[in-house]
């Protein structure tokens, strides 16, 4: 049992560090973004990483003190809020976005980070001993998946805004 708790605490420390690194990256990338959509999206993702870190730290303290996984509430799904933010901001900006290669590189790096986080949380979900632990890591993995999807959407928007809008609006060519 002590080994299991040690492994769990170690995994939580890794998760905390991943979230700290993610927050730092998103904060820096938001300051360097060349457009308002990028700044807002990256600032929001930075705040999301901070929320994850806080939850991991709280769970870490409870496990360290009680030597068992605590009963916790699975965090509410914030994916719709993130999707709404992206949709609203992309509408405001339209297709007039100028993009630097550094921004595309930053978004690609962010997608890679989200994939690594997603893989880690899915592995923790699979290895979970307690139902609350499994549910928690499943929820966090879901959030990371949404982050990746938003970043991919943003990347595609940056690469070709006109094509992105055309695809999102699903125009009909049948004249009806």
C-alpha positions as CSV (number, residue, x, y, z in Angstrom):
1,X,0.0,0.0,0.0
2,X,2.8,2.4,0.8
3,X,4.4,1.8,-2.6
4,X,1.1,2.5,-4.3
5,X,0.8,5.8,-2.4
6,X,4.4,6.7,-3.2
7,X,3.7,6.0,-6.9
8,X,0.6,8.1,-6.8
9,X,2.3,11.0,-5.1
10,X,5.1,10.9,-7.6
11,X,2.6,10.9,-10.5
12,X,0.8,13.9,-9.0
13,X,4.2,15.7,-8.6
14,X,4.8,15.0,-12.3
15,X,1.3,16.3,-13.2
16,X,1.9,19.4,-11.2
17,X,5.1,20.1,-13.0
18,X,3.5,19.5,-16.4
19,X,0.8,22.0,-15.5
20,X,3.3,24.6,-14.3
21,X,5.3,24.2,-17.5
22,X,2.1,24.4,-19.6
23,X,1.0,27.6,-17.8
24,X,4.5,29.2,-18.3
25,X,4.5,28.3,-22.0
26,X,0.9,29.5,-22.6
27,X,1.6,32.8,-20.8
28,X,4.7,33.5,-22.8
29,X,3.1,32.4,-26.1
30,X,0.1,34.7,-25.4
31,X,2.4,37.7,-24.9
32,X,4.1,36.9,-28.2
33,X,0.9,36.2,-30.2
34,X,0.4,38.4,-33.2
35,X,-3.4,38.6,-32.9
36,X,-6.2,39.0,-30.3
37,X,-7.6,35.5,-30.9
38,X,-4.3,33.9,-30.2
39,X,-3.7,36.0,-27.1
40,X,-7.1,35.2,-25.6
41,X,-7.0,31.5,-26.5
42,X,-3.5,31.1,-25.0
43,X,-4.3,33.2,-21.9
44,X,-7.4,31.0,-21.3
45,X,-5.3,27.8,-21.7
46,X,-2.8,29.2,-19.3
47,X,-5.6,29.7,-16.7
48,X,-6.8,26.2,-17.4
49,X,-3.4,24.8,-16.7
50,X,-3.3,26.7,-13.4
51,X,-6.7,25.2,-12.4
52,X,-5.4,21.7,-13.1
53,X,-2.2,22.4,-11.0
54,X,-4.3,23.6,-8.1
55,X,-6.5,20.5,-8.2
56,X,-3.5,18.2,-8.4
57,X,-1.8,20.0,-5.4
58,X,-5.0,19.7,-3.4
59,X,-5.2,16.0,-4.1
60,X,-1.5,15.5,-3.4
61,X,-1.9,17.1,0.1
62,X,-5.0,15.0,0.9
63,X,-3.3,11.8,-0.2
64,X,-0.1,12.7,1.7
65,X,-2.0,13.4,4.9
66,X,-4.6,10.6,4.7
67,X,-2.6,7.9,2.8
68,X,-5.6,7.3,0.5
69,X,-7.2,8.8,-2.6
70,X,-9.8,11.3,-1.4
71,X,-13.4,11.5,-2.5
72,X,-13.4,14.4,-4.9
73,X,-15.8,16.1,-7.2
74,X,-15.0,15.7,-10.8
75,X,-14.5,19.2,-12.2
76,X,-17.3,20.6,-14.4
77,X,-16.8,20.3,-18.1
78,X,-15.5,23.7,-19.3
79,X,-15.1,22.6,-22.9
80,X,-18.1,24.5,-24.2
81,X,-16.9,27.7,-22.7
82,X,-13.6,27.3,-24.5
83,X,-15.2,26.4,-27.8
84,X,-17.6,29.4,-27.5
85,X,-14.6,31.8,-26.8
86,X,-12.8,30.5,-29.8
87,X,-15.9,30.8,-32.1
88,X,-16.7,34.3,-30.9
89,X,-13.2,35.6,-31.2
90,X,-12.6,34.1,-34.7
91,X,-15.8,35.7,-35.9
92,X,-14.6,39.1,-34.7
93,X,-11.2,38.8,-36.4
94,X,-12.3,37.3,-39.6
95,X,-9.8,36.3,-42.3
96,X,-7.5,39.3,-42.0
97,X,-5.0,37.6,-39.7
98,X,-1.3,37.9,-40.4
99,X,0.7,35.0,-39.1
100,X,4.4,34.6,-38.2
101,X,6.0,31.2,-38.4
102,X,6.9,31.6,-34.7
103,X,3.2,31.6,-33.9
104,X,2.6,28.4,-35.9
105,X,5.6,26.8,-34.2
106,X,4.2,27.8,-30.8
107,X,0.8,26.3,-31.5
108,X,2.5,23.1,-32.8
109,X,4.5,22.9,-29.6
110,X,1.4,23.5,-27.5
111,X,-0.4,20.7,-29.4
112,X,2.5,18.3,-28.6
113,X,2.4,19.3,-24.9
114,X,-1.3,18.6,-24.8
115,X,-0.8,15.2,-26.4
116,X,1.9,14.3,-23.9
117,X,-0.4,15.4,-21.0
118,X,-3.3,13.5,-22.5
119,X,-1.2,10.3,-22.8
120,X,0.0,10.7,-19.2
121,X,-3.5,11.2,-17.8
122,X,-4.9,8.3,-19.7
123,X,-2.1,6.1,-18.4
124,X,-2.9,7.3,-14.8
125,X,-6.6,6.6,-15.5
126,X,-5.8,3.0,-16.6
127,X,-3.5,2.4,-13.6
128,X,-6.0,4.0,-11.1
129,X,-6.9,1.9,-8.1
130,X,-9.8,4.0,-6.7
131,X,-13.0,5.0,-8.6
132,X,-12.5,8.6,-7.7
133,X,-9.0,8.5,-9.0
134,X,-10.1,7.0,-12.3
135,X,-12.9,9.5,-12.7
136,X,-10.6,12.4,-12.0
137,X,-8.0,11.4,-14.5
138,X,-10.6,10.6,-17.1
139,X,-12.0,14.1,-16.7
140,X,-8.6,15.8,-16.9
141,X,-7.7,13.7,-19.9
142,X,-11.0,14.9,-21.5
143,X,-10.0,18.5,-20.8
144,X,-6.6,18.1,-22.4
145,X,-8.2,16.5,-25.4
146,X,-10.4,19.6,-25.8
147,X,-7.4,21.8,-25.4
148,X,-5.6,19.9,-28.2
149,X,-8.7,20.2,-30.5
150,X,-8.9,23.9,-29.9
151,X,-5.2,24.3,-30.7
152,X,-5.6,22.3,-33.9
153,X,-8.5,24.4,-34.9
154,X,-6.5,27.6,-34.2
155,X,-3.5,26.2,-36.2
156,X,-5.7,25.5,-39.2
157,X,-7.2,28.9,-38.8
158,X,-3.8,30.5,-38.9
159,X,-2.6,28.4,-41.8
160,X,-5.6,29.4,-44.1
161,X,-8.3,31.6,-42.5
162,X,-10.4,31.8,-45.6
163,X,-10.4,28.0,-46.0
164,X,-11.1,27.6,-42.3
165,X,-14.1,29.9,-42.4
166,X,-15.4,28.2,-45.6
167,X,-15.2,24.8,-43.9
168,X,-16.7,26.0,-40.6
169,X,-19.6,27.7,-42.3
170,X,-20.3,24.8,-44.7
171,X,-21.4,26.9,-47.6
172,X,-23.8,25.4,-50.1
173,X,-23.0,25.6,-53.8
174,X,-26.3,24.3,-55.0
175,X,-27.9,27.8,-55.1
176,X,-30.6,26.9,-52.7
